[in-house]
Amino acid sequence: MNKLDNLEEARRTIEKEQLSLVYISQPACSVCHGLKPQIEELLESYPDIKAIHLDATEIPEISGEFQVFTVPVVLVYSEGRELIREARFVPVGKLDHQLGKLQDAMNA
């Protein structure tokens, strides 16, 4: 997962990639620290998904840009269109199933 510190770079990635996953967290969030390694492990099964990590503390505009009210947040986009949004307690098994279906659809 590539950590970005620039909102414009995040926008470009989301717009150009066929599938992208955005992980938004904050340093003081214990749930964020526990979920990130699980998401990274899950993404090993999906090498075609471009994953980026954004720190809501470093980039305060994230909250408004992505309509984030709590962290962690996992957002999945296809060429700029939001397809999946999970926040706070992210069900990793459900996310895995959803990503599998998306990847299958993209490869069909």
N, C-alpha and C positions, 0 to 999 in steps of 0.2 A: 504494500500500500504506500503510495507516494504522498508524503506530506507537503501540502502547498501552503504558502503564506500570502497568497495573492488571489483576491476574488476574481479578477479578470482571467487569470490562468485557469481557475476552476471552471468559469463559464465556457471558455474555449474548449476545454476537455469534454465537458458535458455536451456541447453542441456537435463536436466533430466525431465522437466515438459512437460506434454502433450500439455498444452497451457500456455504461459506466456506473460505478457504485461510488457514492459519496458517503463517507463516514464523518459525522460531526460530533465532536466531544469537547470537554473542558478538563483542564488538569486536576481540578478539585473533585472530580466525579469518580467515585469508586466503581460504579456500574460501568462507566466508560472504560476504565482500565481492565476490568474483567471481561468485557465483551470484545474488545479489539483483537486479542489473540484468537478468539473463536472465529471472528469474521475473516482474519487473515488465513487461518487454516482452511476455512470453507472456500475461500477464493483460490486456493491451490487447485481445486477441482474445476475451476472456470478460468483458464488462462486467457480467454478472449475478452474478459471483462476488465476494463481499465479502472482501477480502484484508486481513489484519492482520499486523503484524510485532511480535514479542516478543523482547526482549533477555534472555537467560538470566542475564546478570550483574546486571542491574537488578532482576529478579524471580526470586530463587533458588528459589521454590516451583514454578517451571515444570517443573523436572526431575521432580519427583514427580507433579505434576498430569498431565503429558503423557507420562510414562515416557520421558524423553529422556536418552540416554546419550552422545550425540555431537551436534555441530552441523556444518553447518546441518541443520535438519529442516523438511520440508514436510509439512503435514498438511491433508487436505481432509475437510470435514465436510458432512453434509446434516442440518440440524435436530438437531444434537448427536450424530449417529452418525458415527464415523470411517469413511471410505471408502478413503482413500489415505494411505499413510505412506511417505515416502522420506527417507533420511538420508545424511549425509556427501557422497557423490558422487551427486547427483540427476540422473538422465537426463532432460533437459529435453524431448527429443523424445517419450519415453514418457509423460511427464507431460502434454504437449500432447494426445496421443492419448487418454489417460484422461479428461482434462477435456472434450474434445470429445464423447466418448461419454456422459459424465454430463450435460452440457448438453443434448444431443439427447434423452436420456431424460426430463429435467425438462420439456422443451418439447413432448414428445409428448402 
